[in-house]
């Protein structure tokens, strides 16, 4: 190893240590903030829900905090109410939670010991249960938590999004997008033959969990495209729109995808073949071919995709890579029918549907983040 290589290795090691230290510091700060907010939420809940403080107390307390601690952020009346929600929604998992009676609250208030209430806040335990994902919970920011609590009511579904935020480091807008697209109910449910065609069951389970049965491509706005017959939109139009929004598409598609190119040319045995979209997935360690169809699913699509996968495995796949996977992305399908016919094919394939902005209800459109806001978020991430 020469000096330059030694320096490269040293820089890599030190850089990794710095980034890990920064991550741990941020995580520690986040954990302390969540504990504080949970404790304050408990304190506010115990005093406000039984009418001990009286009407308008939270607004008055927020105003006083603003005056006595100028420049303090995060303690608006709205956020104080969010802290109360944060506590009340998760209190079912708090084994250490003790509900104070009105008499106990009055006794504490008359104790003339300000530090006692402060100590009660700090000694409040975060939710604790065998079923509760506490490690992931502590990695999720407060604003993310409030978004999940406000949009999702089922506990298992909440756990799903908490784990997703923690593992994939989702931004607020990415989380909002996932909840709006109902990722929980679409995850791992696409018709596929992965268990039969992939060599290892672990790889098959990873593949099943890597794809959804429906994708929300809201940036494909058919009404804005210069096409006379809106009913006759070919695959190339959808493909080009995805290419111009490839970062959005990858964010929608899932974790670990790297875009290789569109209309990927396969030249074998004197026959020219073109794959609509070709990706590589780092988690699955394989090429992923995506075929776009603007109509309802047809069985002929499977035969076409199987041919592409054979050529990818035979001519493009590296020795260390897993077999290529194919996904048909169409507008509509009969899932039971697709699940039945796909089992006879020998290459790993799945079929999913997609929706564009034209297919969404007005309510769903309003729930999605503004396109310009999303672009600003993406641009700011690139500058970090």
Protein Blocks (a to p, Z undefined) as FASTA:
>chain_A
ZZklmmmmmmmmmmmmmmmmmmmmmmmmmmmmmmmmmmmmmmmmmmmmnomnoghklmmm
mmmmmmmmghiahiafklmmmmmmmmmmmmmmmmkbccddfklmmmmmmnopaklmmmmm
mmpccdddfklcfklmmmpcfklmmmmmmmpmbfklmmmmmmmmmmnopafklmmmmmmn
ommlmgopaccfklmmpmbfklmmmmmmmpcfbdcdfklcfklpccfblmlccfklmmmm
mmmmmmmmmmmnoghiacfbeciacdeehiacddfbacddfklopacdddddfbdcdfkl
mmmmmmmmmmmmmmmpcfkbccdddddddfbdcfklmmmmmmmpcbdcdddddddfklpc
fklmmmpccfklmmmmmmmmmmZZ
